[in-house]
Amino acid sequence: MYHNHVQRGEVRGPARRAAGPGLRALRGQLGSAPPKGVRALDDEALAQLADAIHGARRRQAAALETAGKEALDHIPALLRGAVRRMLR
């Protein structure tokens, strides 16, 4: 059974260290505390990982937007406006 602090992703005991900007950036990208093994990385590596995740999400969002626009090309022109409104 997990203790509450483990479920929340908190670090206790000797492994606890101050959250640097890299760890805070990574937490922001993940929406929660990163896994214990990832938290063992130095702050610079954590910042690079946060930047990589941010970049990947931006590329993914752009690809999804492009795919959505291309999908609308398969809809008859008279229906595109209505389909766009339904998808919002």
Backbone hydrogen bonds in HBPLUS format (Angstrom, degrees):
<---DONOR---> <-ACCEPTOR-->    atom                        ^
c    i                          cat <-CA-CA->   ^        H-A-AA   ^      H-
h    n   atom  resd res      DA  || num        DHA   H-A  angle D-A-AA Bond
n    s   type  num  typ     dist DA aas  dist angle  dist       angle   num
A0006-VAL N   A0003-HIS O   2.99 MM   3  5.35 130.6  2.24 107.7 120.9     1
A0007-GLN N   A0003-HIS O   3.11 MM   4  6.47 158.0  2.16 156.3 162.8     2
A0008-ARG N   A0004-ASN O   3.07 MM   4  6.32 148.1  2.18 148.6 156.9     3
A0010-GLU N   A0005-HIS O   2.94 MM   5  5.30 146.3  2.05 170.6 169.5     4
A0009-GLY N   A0006-VAL O   3.07 MM   3  5.08 153.4  2.14 101.6 110.0     5
A0016-ARG N   A0013-GLY O   3.14 MM   3  5.79 163.3  2.17 120.3 125.4     6
A0024-ARG N   A0020-GLY O   3.02 MM   4  6.29 163.8  2.05 156.6 161.7     7
A0025-ALA N   A0021-PRO O   2.90 MM   4  6.00 155.0  1.96 142.5 149.2     8
A0026-LEU N   A0022-GLY O   2.97 MM   4  6.17 156.4  2.03 144.6 151.1     9
A0027-ARG N   A0023-LEU O   2.88 MM   4  6.09 160.3  1.92 150.3 155.8    10
A0028-GLY N   A0024-ARG O   3.00 MM   4  6.19 152.0  2.08 142.5 150.1    11
A0029-GLN N   A0025-ALA O   3.03 MM   4  6.36 148.1  2.14 144.2 152.4    12
A0030-LEU N   A0026-LEU O   2.89 MM   4  6.12 158.2  1.94 154.5 160.4    13
A0031-GLY N   A0027-ARG O   2.72 MM   4  5.56 142.8  1.86 146.2 155.6    14
A0038-VAL N   A0035-PRO O   3.02 MM   3  5.41 125.1  2.33 108.3 122.0    15
A0039-ARG N   A0035-PRO O   3.04 MM   4  6.38 154.6  2.10 154.1 162.3    16
A0040-ALA N   A0037-GLY O   3.33 MM   3  5.33 146.5  2.45  93.8 103.2    17
A0041-LEU N   A0038-VAL O   3.02 MM   3  5.68 166.1  2.04 119.7 124.1    18
A0046-LEU N   A0042-ASP O   3.00 MM   4  6.32 156.2  2.06 154.0 161.6    19
A0047-ALA N   A0043-ASP O   2.93 MM   4  6.15 153.4  2.00 146.0 152.8    20
A0048-GLN N   A0044-GLU O   2.96 MM   4  6.25 155.4  2.02 146.8 153.6    21
A0049-LEU N   A0045-ALA O   2.90 MM   4  6.12 154.6  1.97 146.9 153.9    22
A0050-ALA N   A0046-LEU O   2.92 MM   4  6.17 156.7  1.97 146.7 153.0    23
A0051-ASP N   A0047-ALA O   2.93 MM   4  6.18 157.1  1.98 148.0 154.2    24
A0052-ALA N   A0048-GLN O   2.89 MM   4  6.11 153.1  1.96 145.3 153.0    25
A0053-ILE N   A0049-LEU O   2.93 MM   4  6.18 158.2  1.97 151.4 156.7    26
A0054-HIS N   A0050-ALA O   2.95 MM   4  6.13 160.3  1.99 147.3 153.2    27
A0055-GLY N   A0051-ASP O   2.90 MM   4  6.10 163.3  1.93 150.0 154.3    28
A0056-ALA N   A0052-ALA O   2.93 MM   4  6.10 156.6  1.99 145.5 152.2    29
A0057-ARG N   A0053-ILE O   2.93 MM   4  6.15 155.4  1.99 149.8 156.3    30
A0058-ARG N   A0054-HIS O   2.99 MM   4  6.27 152.7  2.07 147.5 155.2    31
A0059-ARG N   A0055-GLY O   2.96 MM   4  6.21 161.5  1.99 150.3 155.0    32
A0060-GLN N   A0056-ALA O   2.89 MM   4  6.04 154.9  1.95 144.6 152.1    33
A0061-ALA N   A0057-ARG O   2.91 MM   4  6.07 158.8  1.96 145.9 151.2    34
A0062-ALA N   A0058-ARG O   3.01 MM   4  6.23 158.1  2.06 147.8 153.6    35
A0063-ALA N   A0059-ARG O   2.91 MM   4  6.12 157.6  1.96 147.5 154.0    36
A0064-LEU N   A0060-GLN O   2.89 MM   4  6.12 156.2  1.95 150.4 156.8    37
A0065-GLU N   A0061-ALA O   2.97 MM   4  6.16 154.6  2.03 145.4 152.2    38
A0066-THR N   A0062-ALA O   2.96 MM   4  6.20 162.3  1.99 150.1 154.7    39
A0067-ALA N   A0063-ALA O   2.90 MM   4  6.07 159.5  1.94 146.8 152.8    40
A0068-GLY N   A0064-LEU O   2.90 MM   4  6.07 153.8  1.97 144.9 151.9    41
A0069-LYS N   A0065-GLU O   3.00 MM   4  6.29 157.5  2.05 149.3 154.9    42
A0070-GLU N   A0066-THR O   2.90 MM   4  6.15 158.9  1.95 151.1 157.4    43
A0071-ALA N   A0067-ALA O   2.85 MM   4  6.02 146.1  1.96 143.3 152.9    44
A0072-LEU N   A0068-GLY O   3.14 MM   4  6.41 146.1  2.26 141.4 149.3    45
A0073-ASP N   A0070-GLU O   3.12 MM   3  5.24 139.9  2.29  97.9 109.2    46
A0074-HIS N   A0071-ALA O   3.06 MM   3  5.63 158.6  2.11 113.4 119.9    47
A0075-ILE N   A0072-LEU O   3.03 MM   3  5.21 161.1  2.07 108.3 114.3    48
A0079-LEU N   A0076-PRO O   2.91 MM   3  5.57 147.4  2.01 121.2 130.5    49
A0083-VAL N   A0079-LEU O   2.97 MM   4  6.17 162.2  2.00 160.1 166.0    50
A0084-ARG N   A0080-ARG O   2.82 MM   4  6.03 160.9  1.86 155.3 160.2    51
A0085-ARG N   A0081-GLY O   3.05 MM   4  6.32 162.2  2.08 150.1 154.4    52
A0086-MET N   A0082-ALA O   3.04 MM   4  6.29 152.1  2.12 145.1 152.8    53
A0087-LEU N   A0083-VAL O   3.04 MM   4  6.25 141.5  2.19 145.8 156.0    54
A0087-LEU N   A0084-ARG O   3.14 MM   3  5.16 126.3  2.44  95.7 109.6    55
A0088-ARG N   A0085-ARG O   3.38 MM   3  5.45 154.6  2.45 100.0 107.1    56
